[in-house]
Amino acid sequence: MAKILSGTVVSSKMKDTIIVVVEHYERHLKYGKFINKRKKFKVHDVGNTAKVGDKVQIIETRPISKEKHFKLVWFNRNQSSK
């Protein structure tokens, strides 16, 4: 089963590639403090449709390049980005 993640586009400068940051809120195992964890993924976006600030949903796929193994499924255009 492929992973489906939600995140925000932080860069769209590359051809057919965007960088998406996925955040999740979790509890530290030893100290019990709740912290935000972030991870950046390179995502395949044919035609560069998503822009910086858009909320996106990505799905795991076969390796497309050395670091790119997710593709864009859905995005919601941010009102401030045009």
N, C-alpha and C positions, 0 to 999 in steps of 0.2 A: 504494500500500500504506500503510495507516494505521500510525502509530507505536504500539507498546505499551510502556508504562513501568511500573516498580514503584517504590513509595515508601511513605511513612508519613504518616498524617493528622496535621496540626498544628492545624487549626481546623475546627469544625463548627457555628459560630454562625449562619451564614446559612441561609435557607430554600432547600432543595434544592441546596445548594452546600457543598462541602468544599474545604479547601486542603490540597494534598498536596505534600510536599517530596521531590524526587527527587535522590539523591546519586550521583555517579560519581567514580571514582578515576582520575586521569590524570596524565601526566607533563608538566611545564612544557617548552615547546618550546626556550626559550633556556637555562634554567639546569639542566634535567634533574631537578629535585626533583619528587617525587610529591606531589600535593595532592588534597584532596577538594573537588569542586565541587558546589554545591547550587543547585537552581532550584525555585521554587514555582509550582504550577499550580492554577488554579481548576477544579474538577471538578464536573460535574453528577451529583447523587446524589438520585434521586427518593425521597422519604419519609425523608430523613436517616437512612439505615441504618447508615452507618459512624460511628464515634466516634473521638475523639482517641487516638492511639497505635496504631490498627489498621494492619496492613500491607495495602496495596491494590495492585491492578493496574488501570491506566487505559488507555483507547484514544482515539486522536485521532478527532474527528468534525467535522461541519460546525459553524460558529460558532453557539452557542446564545445568547450575548450578546456584549457588547463584548470581554470578557476571558476568556470561558469557551468553550473549544474541545476539551475532553476529557470523557469520561463514564466512570463507574465500571463495571468489568467484574466484579471479584471482590475480596473482602476477607476477611482472616483476623482474627477478633476477638482482641484482646490480652487476656490473662487478667486483667490488673490493671484494665482498664476494664470497667465493668458498666452 
